Amino acid sequence: MTENKTQPTDARVEDYLSAIEDETRRIDCEALVRLMSRVTKQAPRIWGGNIVGFGSYHYKYESGREGDAALTGFSSRKGDISVYLAASGTDQEQLLARLGKHKMGKACLYIRRLSDVDSMVLEQLVAASVAEVQRRYG
């Protein structure tokens, strides 16, 4: 069985953040570190080279595939900030309706900048996602 590419690394979160050239994006990512640290009560770690992850959990699918993943996290991408959430969670649809300007994939929330969204709603989304992951995987 192949190993996941996205593993925690020893890279420094501070180095990742300081390498973000756009000042507004860097400030937004620093704010996300504070928000996710507060919600998870975990220190950030770099996963796979470009994801700032918080906490971890072990999953095992019926297919036999298993591994570890961050409870939640984000990555500064070319166009948006990707926020990693559970694919569904308690009140997720209602919270997304109140969030502000965003796009939602299966388990990835895309936001251009934090000023586009309600940070209190974002914090609720992250907390609900973490609770859902912990409920599913212990």
N, C-alpha and C positions, 0 to 999 in steps of 0.2 A: 504494500500500500504506500502511496506517495505521501510525503510530508507536506503540510501546508507551507506555502511561501510566506504567509503573513505570520511571522513569529516576533515575539518581543526581542528587542535588541538592546545593546548598551549605549546606543547613540543618545546624545543629550537633547532633551526637549528644547532647551534654551538655544542650542545651535540651529535646530530646525526652525524655530520661530524667528531668530535673527536673520536667517537666510531668505525670509519672505520680503521681497523688494518693495512691494506696495505697502506704504505706511498704514493706510486705513485697514487693509487686509491683515497686517501684522497685529495691529491693535485689536481687531475683531477676534483673531485667533488667541491672543493673550486673554481676552475676556472669556472665550470658550473654555480655556484651561481652568480659569477660576470657577466658572459655572459648573463644569463637569467634576472638578475636584470636590466642590461643595456637595453636589448630589451624590456622588459615589463614595465620598470619604476615602478616595484612593489618590495616590500620586500619579501623575501622567508618565507614560513610557512611550517610546517610539516603537511601533510595530511595523515590520516589513520595510522600513526605510522612510515611509512618508505618511504614516497614520499616527496621530497622537491618541493613544488608547488609555483607558482607565479601568482598572480591575481586570479580572479574567474569569472565564468559566470553561468547563469542559463539556463538550457535546459528543453525543454518539447517535448516529442515525441508524435506522433499521437496516440500511445497506451494509452496515459495518464500518463505514467511514466515521472517524472520530478525530478530535483535535481540541485545541484551545483557541479561544478568541477573546478579544477585549469585550467587556460588558457594554461599553459605549466608546465613542471616540469621534474624531473628525480628521479631515485632511484638507489642506488648502490646495485646490486644483486650479487649473488655468483660468476657468471662467467663474467657478463658484467654490464655496466651501461645502464639502460633503460632510454631513453629520450622520453617523451610523446609528440607526435605531432598530429595535425589533420590528419584524415585518408587520406585526399588528400588536396592539396593546389596548389596555383599558382606556376608553374615551379618545383614542387616537384621532378618529375622524372629526369629532367635535373640536378638539384642540387644533387640528390642522386648519379647520374653517376659521378659527380666530387668530391664527399665527401671523398672517400678513403675507407678503410676496415670497413665494417659494415654489419649488417643484418637488414632487415626491415620487421616488421609485419604489421598488418592492421593499427595501429596507434601508433606503438612503434618502435623506432629506437634503435638498440642494438650496442654498441661499446665497445670494450675491454678496450681501453685507448685513451685518447685524441691525443696522438702522432700518432695514426693510421689514423686520419682524418684531413682534412683541417678546421681549426677553423673558418676561414672566411665563408666558405660554410656552416658550422654548424650554425653559427649565422644567415645566410640568411634563412636556413631551419626553424629555430625557429621563426624568424620574420614573414616569410610567413605563418607559422602555426597559430601564434597568430592572424594575420590579417584575416585568413580564419575563425577562430572560432568567432572572433568579427563580421565578415560579416554575418555568419550564425545565430548567437544568439544575436546580438546587443550588 
